[in-house]
Amino acid sequence: MPKTRRPYPAEFRAEMVRLVRAGRTPGGLSREFEPSDQTIRNWVNQADIDEGRREGLTTAEREELRRLRRENRILREEKEILAKAAAWFAEETGSTPRRRLGS
């Protein structure tokens, strides 16, 4: 099972980005500090997007998308549960549920 670690603090990530922009290489920073060079490159790329230097989803947009996908999944599960419950009650009572107009 892969090891997981707590996310790096925002201040640490910002400092790594600042050092790369000041001329240090992600590989050199990786050897000196813990994160991999690819992780540091990802932080620099995301910082460029957040600051409008590159095209892509900002951190806030990614968080909103993640939240909306989670909410959508929960709503679909709830809808499925309600449909099954309605079918079960209809079967138990011997009636069929009426559809409302516009549904």
C-alpha positions in Angstrom: 0.0 0.0 0.0 1.5 3.4 -1.0 2.4 5.8 1.7 0.4 9.0 1.9 1.5 12.1 3.6 -0.2 15.3 4.6 -0.3 18.0 1.9 2.6 20.5 2.0 1.7 23.8 3.5 0.7 26.6 1.1 3.6 28.7 2.3 6.1 25.9 1.5 4.6 25.5 -2.0 4.7 29.2 -2.6 8.4 29.3 -1.5 9.3 26.5 -4.0 7.5 28.4 -6.8 9.4 31.6 -5.9 12.7 29.7 -5.9 12.1 28.2 -9.3 11.1 31.6 -10.7 14.4 33.0 -9.2 16.4 30.5 -11.2 16.6 27.3 -9.1 15.8 24.1 -10.9 13.0 21.8 -9.7 15.5 18.9 -9.6 17.9 20.8 -7.4 15.1 21.8 -5.0 13.9 18.2 -5.0 17.3 16.9 -3.9 17.5 19.6 -1.2 13.9 19.3 0.0 11.4 16.4 0.0 9.0 16.9 -2.9 9.8 15.4 -6.2 10.9 17.6 -9.1 7.6 16.8 -10.9 5.6 17.9 -7.9 7.5 21.2 -7.8 6.9 21.7 -11.6 3.2 21.0 -11.0 3.1 23.7 -8.3 4.8 26.2 -10.7 2.4 25.4 -13.5 -0.6 25.8 -11.2 0.7 29.1 -9.8 1.1 30.3 -13.4 -2.5 29.4 -14.1 -3.8 31.0 -10.9 -1.9 34.2 -11.8 -3.3 34.3 -15.3 0.1 33.5 -17.0 -1.2 30.3 -18.5 -4.5 28.8 -19.7 -6.3 26.3 -17.5 -8.5 25.8 -14.5 -7.5 27.8 -11.5 -7.2 26.2 -8.1 -10.6 27.8 -7.1 -12.2 26.4 -10.3 -10.8 23.0 -9.6 -12.2 23.0 -6.0 -15.6 24.1 -7.3 -15.6 21.4 -9.9 -14.7 18.8 -7.4 -17.4 20.0 -5.0 -20.0 20.1 -7.8 -19.1 16.6 -9.0 -19.4 15.3 -5.4 -22.8 17.0 -5.0 -24.0 15.6 -8.3 -23.0 12.1 -7.3 -24.9 12.4 -4.0 -28.0 13.8 -5.7 -27.9 10.9 -8.3 -27.7 8.4 -5.4 -30.5 10.0 -3.6 -32.7 10.1 -6.7 -32.0 6.4 -7.3 -32.9 5.6 -3.6 -36.2 7.6 -3.9 -37.1 5.8 -7.2 -36.5 2.4 -5.6 -38.5 3.4 -2.6 -41.4 4.7 -4.7 -41.4 1.4 -6.7 -41.4 -0.6 -3.5 -44.3 1.3 -2.0 -46.3 1.1 -5.2 -45.8 -2.6 -5.3 -46.8 -3.0 -1.6 -49.9 -0.9 -2.0 -50.9 -2.2 -5.4 -51.0 1.2 -6.9 -48.8 3.1 -9.4 -47.3 6.4 -8.5 -48.9 9.4 -10.5 -46.6 11.6 -12.5 -47.0 15.3 -12.1 -47.2 17.4 -15.1 -43.9 18.9 -16.1 -41.9 16.0 -14.4 
